[in-house]
Amino acid sequence: MADLSQKEAKRVSRVRWMLLAPALIILLFAASGPLLITLVYSFLSAGDYGGVEWTFSTDAWFNVVMQRDIFDDTLGFSDAHLSIFWRSVKLSLMTTLACIFFGFPTAYFIATRPKKQRDFWMLLIIIPFWTNLLIRTFAIVELIRNEGTLNTVLLALGLIDEPIQMLYTEFAIAVGMVYVYLPLMVLPLYASMERLDFSLVEAGYDLYATRLKVLRRVILPLVKPGVIAGSILVFVPSLGAYVTPRVLGGGNQLMLGNLIELQFGQGRNWPLGAALSITLLAIVMVALLTYVRAVGNEEVKHG
C-alpha cells in the first residue's frame, strides 16, 4: 500500500509539473529572460551609435547617481538624475496619498449601499479602464490647459484675471496620475470594506465613540490590508509612469520612465538605461517586500 501511495504521489507531482510547464516557460523567456539581458547590458560599455560593446564596464552604474566633470575630471553627484529620482518618488507618494484620500470615502460609500446598487457604482469605477490610457490623459489636457474647461469656468466666474498655468507642471502630472490610478485604490479598499462587519461600527457608536474614533479605532485597522494593497497597486505603476508625465509634463518634468526611454532613444546609452531600469526594479521590489511584511504582520496580529 505504501508503494502504491508513493507511486500515486509521484504521478500527481508529474502531472502538476506538466500543467505548470507552459506557464513556467513563458515566465522564463518572456519575463526572466529580458530582465537577465537588461542586467547584462548594465555591465557593458555603450556603443557609439546605440547598442552596446561587449566589454565589461561599471560606468553605467556609476553614472546612475554620480558624474565626472568633463573639464577637470572631478567627481560629483548627478544632480539631474537625483532630481528625477526625487520627483518620481515624490509624485508617486503624492499620488498614493491623494488616491487614499479620495478612494477611501468612495469605497466606503459603495460598501454601505444596498447590494443591488453596488454593482452599478462599481461599474462607474471600472468604466475608465475601458478607455485607452492615452485618450484619458489627453482628456486631462483639455481640462487644465490655458484655454481648457477649468480656466474657462474660473474666468467666467471672475475668480481669476488670466489663465492659470497648470499644464506642463508637477501639479498636472499628479492630477493625471490620480485620475488614472484612483480605481486601483478603490477596488482593494472596497473588497476589504465589503467584508467588514458593520455591527462593530454600531457597537463603537453605542459605546459613545465619536465618528473620528470609530474611523481610527475600528474601521481603519480592519481595512488596513486593503489600504496597503491599494497603496502598492498605485505606487508601483506611478513610479514607472511614462505616458502621463510625457503628455502632461511636456518633456520638462521627467520621471524615471521618461529618463529610461531617453537613454535608450536619444541618449544612445543603453547600459545606463539598463542600469536605471534595474534600479527602478529594485525600488519596486523594496515596496513589494514592505507590503508583504506589513500584511504578514497583520495576519499574525489577528491570528
C-alpha positions in Angstrom: 0.0 0.0 0.0 2.9 2.4 0.8 4.5 1.7 -2.6 1.2 2.4 -4.3 0.7 5.7 -2.4 4.2 6.8 -3.3 3.7 6.0 -7.0 0.4 7.9 -6.9 2.1 10.9 -5.3 4.8 10.9 -7.9 2.3 10.6 -10.7 0.3 13.5 -9.3 3.5 15.5 -9.0 4.5 14.8 -12.6 1.0 15.9 -13.8 1.3 19.1 -11.8 4.7 19.9 -13.3 3.4 19.2 -16.8 0.5 21.5 -16.2 2.8 24.2 -14.8 5.4 23.8 -17.6 3.8 26.2 -20.2 3.4 29.0 -17.6 7.0 28.4 -16.3 8.4 28.5 -19.9 6.5 31.8 -20.6 7.8 33.3 -17.3 11.3 32.2 -18.1 11.5 33.5 -21.6 9.1 36.4 -21.5 9.9 37.8 -18.1 13.1 36.5 -16.6 15.0 36.4 -19.9 14.6 40.1 -20.8 15.4 41.0 -17.2 18.6 39.0 -17.4 19.6 40.6 -20.7 18.9 44.1 -19.1 21.1 43.2 -16.2 23.9 42.0 -18.5 23.7 45.2 -20.6 24.1 47.3 -17.5 27.6 46.0 -17.1 28.7 46.6 -20.7 30.1 49.7 -22.5 27.9 52.0 -24.5 28.2 51.8 -28.3 29.0 54.9 -30.3 25.6 54.9 -32.1 23.5 53.0 -29.6 23.6 49.4 -28.6 26.4 48.0 -26.5 30.0 46.9 -26.9 30.8 43.6 -25.3 33.5 44.9 -22.9 32.9 44.8 -19.1 32.3 48.1 -17.5 30.6 49.6 -14.4 30.4 53.1 -15.8 26.6 52.8 -16.2 26.1 52.0 -12.5 28.5 54.8 -11.6 26.6 57.3 -13.7 23.2 56.4 -12.1 24.0 58.7 -9.2 27.5 60.1 -10.0 29.1 62.1 -12.8 32.6 63.1 -13.8 33.3 66.7 -14.8 34.3 66.9 -18.4 36.9 69.6 -17.8 38.8 68.8 -14.6 37.6 65.1 -14.2 36.3 65.7 -10.6 33.6 63.6 -9.2 30.2 64.8 -8.1 26.6 63.8 -7.7 24.4 63.7 -10.9 22.0 66.4 -10.0 19.8 65.8 -13.0 19.3 62.1 -12.2 18.9 62.7 -8.5 16.2 65.3 -9.1 14.4 62.9 -11.4 14.6 60.2 -8.8 13.2 62.6 -6.1 10.5 63.9 -8.4 9.4 60.3 -9.3 9.3 59.2 -5.6 7.6 62.4 -4.5 4.9 62.4 -7.2 4.3 58.7 -6.6 3.8 59.2 -2.9 1.6 62.3 -3.5 -0.5 60.2 -6.0 -0.8 57.4 -3.5 -1.9 59.7 -0.6 -4.4 61.5 -2.9 -5.8 58.2 -4.0 -6.3 57.1 -0.4 -7.9 60.5 0.4 -10.4 60.2 -2.5 -10.6 56.4 -2.7 -11.4 55.6 1.0 -14.7 57.6 1.2 -15.6 56.3 -2.3 -15.1 52.7 -1.3 -16.9 53.2 2.0 -19.9 54.8 0.2 -20.1 51.9 -2.3 -19.7 49.3 0.5 -22.6 50.8 2.5 -25.0 50.8 -0.4 -27.7 48.1 -0.7 -26.3 45.0 -2.5 -28.4 45.6 -5.6 -26.8 49.1 -6.1 -23.2 48.1 -5.5 -22.7 46.6 -9.0 -23.8 49.9 -10.6 -21.4 52.0 -8.5 -18.5 49.6 -9.2 -19.3 49.7 -12.9 -18.8 53.5 -12.8 -15.4 52.9 -11.1 -14.3 50.3 -13.7 -15.6 52.2 -16.8 -12.3 54.3 -17.2 -10.4 51.1 -17.8 -12.4 50.6 -21.0 -10.7 53.7 -22.5 -7.1 53.8 -23.7 -4.7 55.5 -21.2 -3.5 58.0 -23.8 -7.1 59.2 -24.5 -7.8 59.6 -20.8 -4.5 61.6 -20.4 -5.5 63.9 -23.3 -8.8 64.4 -21.6 -7.0 65.9 -18.6 -5.1 68.1 -21.0 -8.3 69.5 -22.3 -9.5 70.2 -18.7 -6.4 72.0 -17.4 -4.8 73.7 -20.4 -4.8 77.5 -20.5 -7.9 77.5 -22.8 -9.4 74.4 -21.2 -12.6 73.9 -19.3 -11.3 74.7 -15.8 -9.6 78.0 -16.7 -12.7 79.0 -18.8 -15.0 78.4 -15.9 -12.8 80.3 -13.5 -12.5 83.3 -15.9 -16.3 83.3 -16.5 -16.9 83.4 -12.7 -14.4 86.2 -12.3 -12.3 84.3 -9.9 -9.1 84.8 -11.9 -8.0 87.6 -14.3 -5.8 85.4 -16.5 -5.5 81.6 -17.1 -3.6 79.7 -14.5 -0.6 77.7 -16.0 -1.4 74.2 -14.8 -0.3 72.2 -17.8 3.4 71.0 -18.0 3.8 71.2 -14.3 4.2 68.7 -11.5 0.7 69.5 -10.5 -0.6 68.4 -13.9 1.3 65.1 -13.6 -0.1 64.5 -10.1 -3.7 65.2 -11.2 -3.3 62.9 -14.2 -1.9 60.0 -12.2 -4.5 60.3 -9.5 -7.2 60.2 -12.2 -5.6 57.2 -13.9 -4.8 55.1 -10.8 -7.7 56.0 -8.5 -9.7 52.9 -9.5 -6.7 50.7 -8.4 -7.1 52.1 -4.9 -10.9 51.9 -4.8 -11.1 48.2 -5.8 -9.0 46.7 -2.9 -10.5 49.1 -0.4 -14.0 48.1 -1.5 -13.0 44.4 -1.3 -11.9 44.9 2.4 -14.9 47.1 3.3 -17.4 44.6 1.8 -16.2 42.0 4.3 -16.3 44.5 7.2 -18.7 43.6 10.0 -20.6 46.9 10.4 -22.1 45.7 13.7 -18.6 46.6 15.1 -19.1 50.1 13.9 -22.5 50.3 15.5 -21.0 48.9 18.7 -18.5 51.7 18.7 -21.3 54.3 18.4 -23.2 52.5 21.2 -20.1 53.0 23.4 -20.3 56.7 22.8 -17.3 56.8 20.4 -17.2 59.8 18.0 -17.1 59.2 14.3 -13.4 60.0 14.2 -12.6 57.5 16.9 -14.7 54.8 15.2 -12.9 55.5 11.9 -9.4 55.4 13.6 -10.0 52.6 16.1 -12.4 50.3 14.3 -12.6 50.8 10.5 -9.0 51.6 9.6 -7.4 48.6 11.5 -9.9 46.2 9.9 -9.4 47.6 6.3 -5.7 48.1 6.7 -4.8 45.2 4.3 -6.9 46.9 1.6 -5.2 50.2 2.2 -1.8 48.6 1.9 -2.7 46.6 -1.2 -4.2 49.7 -2.9 -1.1 51.8 -2.0 1.2 49.2 -3.6 -1.1 49.0 -6.7 -0.9 52.8 -7.1 2.7 53.5 -6.0 4.4 50.9 -8.2 2.9 51.9 -11.6 3.2 55.6 -10.6 6.9 55.2 -10.1 7.4 53.9 -13.6 4.8 56.0 -15.3 5.7 57.1 -18.8 2.7 58.3 -20.8 1.2 60.6 -18.2 4.4 62.5 -17.4 5.3 62.7 -21.1 2.0 64.2 -22.1 1.1 66.4 -19.0 4.8 67.3 -18.2 5.6 68.2 -21.8 9.1 66.8 -21.5 10.0 69.4 -18.9 9.1 67.3 -15.8 10.8 63.9 -16.5 10.2 60.9 -14.3 12.1 57.6 -14.2 10.2 56.0 -17.1 10.9 59.0 -19.3 14.6 59.1 -18.3 15.0 55.4 -19.2 13.3 55.9 -22.5 15.6 58.9 -23.2 18.7 56.8 -22.6 17.6 54.1 -24.9 16.5 56.6 -27.5 18.1 60.0 -28.0 20.8 59.4 -25.4 22.0 56.2 -27.1 23.3 55.0 -23.8 21.8 51.5 -23.5 23.9 50.4 -20.4 22.8 53.5 -18.5 19.2 52.9 -19.5 19.6 49.3 -18.4 21.1 50.3 -15.0 18.3 52.8 -14.4 15.8 50.0 -15.3 17.3 47.7 -12.7 17.3 50.5 -10.2 13.6 51.1 -10.8 13.0 47.4 -10.4 14.9 47.4 -7.1 12.8 50.2 -5.7 9.6 48.3 -6.7 11.0 45.2 -5.0 11.6 47.1 -1.8 8.0 48.4 -2.0 6.6 44.9 -2.6 8.7 43.4 0.3 7.4 46.2 2.6 3.9 45.3 1.6 4.4 41.5 2.1 6.0 42.2 5.5 3.2 44.5 6.6 0.5 42.1 5.5 2.3 39.2 7.2 2.5 41.1 10.5 -1.2 42.0 10.2 -2.2 38.3 9.7 -0.1 37.3 12.7 -1.6 40.1 14.9 -5.1 39.0 14.1 -4.4 35.2 14.3 
